[in-house]
Amino acid sequence: MHEHVSNVISSCSQSVHALRILRTHGLTAASVHIIFKSVVVAKLVYAASSWWGFATADNDYKLSFAVASVLAFVNSTTKLSKN
């Protein structure tokens, strides 16, 4: 289970990194949100109901931290677009 959670977090981190690069190249905040929901959220929730019961407290912490980091990026993108 630990390996699966690590792979999901790594994959999401790579997607967020790509979003950051695209944002610096002029991608709009609305587009960032659409891609975020389509890619990152989908990776996090895909089959989560089947494996969530097997996750340890450490896995839960890692996933929560990863989601908080991603949400911080998305929220900062929204704030930048309003300025």
TORTI-733911 format. One record per residue (C-alpha): y negated, z, x. Coordinates in steps of 0.25 Angstrom, whole numbers, plus 5000, padded with zeros to 4 digits. Layout:
BEGIN
py = Y pz = Z px = X
...
//
This chain:
BEGIN
py = 5000 pz = 5000 px = 5000
py = 4991 pz = 5003 px = 5011
py = 4992 pz = 4989 px = 5017
py = 4989 pz = 4983 px = 5003
py = 4976 pz = 4992 px = 5002
py = 4972 pz = 4988 px = 5016
py = 4974 pz = 4973 px = 5013
py = 4966 pz = 4974 px = 5000
py = 4954 pz = 4981 px = 5007
py = 4954 pz = 4972 px = 5019
py = 4954 pz = 4960 px = 5009
py = 4943 pz = 4966 px = 5001
py = 4935 pz = 4969 px = 5014
py = 4936 pz = 4954 px = 5019
py = 4931 pz = 4949 px = 5005
py = 4919 pz = 4958 px = 5005
py = 4916 pz = 4954 px = 5020
py = 4916 pz = 4940 px = 5015
py = 4907 pz = 4943 px = 5003
py = 4898 pz = 4950 px = 5013
py = 4897 pz = 4937 px = 5021
py = 4895 pz = 4929 px = 5009
py = 4884 pz = 4938 px = 5004
py = 4877 pz = 4936 px = 5017
py = 4878 pz = 4921 px = 5016
py = 4871 pz = 4922 px = 5002
py = 4882 pz = 4924 px = 4992
py = 4875 pz = 4931 px = 4980
py = 4878 pz = 4945 px = 4975
py = 4884 pz = 4939 px = 4962
py = 4893 pz = 4931 px = 4970
py = 4897 pz = 4943 px = 4979
py = 4901 pz = 4950 px = 4966
py = 4909 pz = 4939 px = 4960
py = 4917 pz = 4937 px = 4973
py = 4918 pz = 4952 px = 4975
py = 4924 pz = 4954 px = 4961
py = 4933 pz = 4941 px = 4963
py = 4939 pz = 4945 px = 4976
py = 4937 pz = 4959 px = 4981
py = 4939 pz = 4966 px = 4967
py = 4951 pz = 4957 px = 4964
py = 4957 pz = 4961 px = 4978
py = 4956 pz = 4975 px = 4975
py = 4961 pz = 4975 px = 4961
py = 4972 pz = 4965 px = 4962
py = 4985 pz = 4972 px = 4958
py = 4978 pz = 4986 px = 4961
py = 4985 pz = 4991 px = 4948
py = 4999 pz = 4989 px = 4954
py = 4996 pz = 4995 px = 4968
py = 4986 pz = 5005 px = 4965
py = 4996 pz = 5016 px = 4962
py = 5002 pz = 5015 px = 4976
py = 4989 pz = 5016 px = 4983
py = 4987 pz = 5029 px = 4991
py = 4974 pz = 5037 px = 4991
py = 4970 pz = 5031 px = 5005
py = 4972 pz = 5017 px = 4998
py = 4963 pz = 5021 px = 4987
py = 4952 pz = 5026 px = 4996
py = 4953 pz = 5013 px = 5005
py = 4952 pz = 5005 px = 4992
py = 4940 pz = 5013 px = 4986
py = 4933 pz = 5012 px = 5000
py = 4935 pz = 4997 px = 5000
py = 4930 pz = 4996 px = 4986
py = 4918 pz = 5005 px = 4989
py = 4914 pz = 4996 px = 5001
py = 4915 pz = 4983 px = 4993
py = 4907 pz = 4989 px = 4982
py = 4896 pz = 4993 px = 4992
py = 4895 pz = 4979 px = 4997
py = 4895 pz = 4973 px = 4983
py = 4884 pz = 4983 px = 4978
py = 4876 pz = 4980 px = 4991
py = 4877 pz = 4965 px = 4988
py = 4871 pz = 4968 px = 4974
py = 4860 pz = 4976 px = 4979
py = 4856 pz = 4965 px = 4989
py = 4856 pz = 4955 px = 4978
py = 4846 pz = 4963 px = 4970
py = 4836 pz = 4964 px = 4981
//
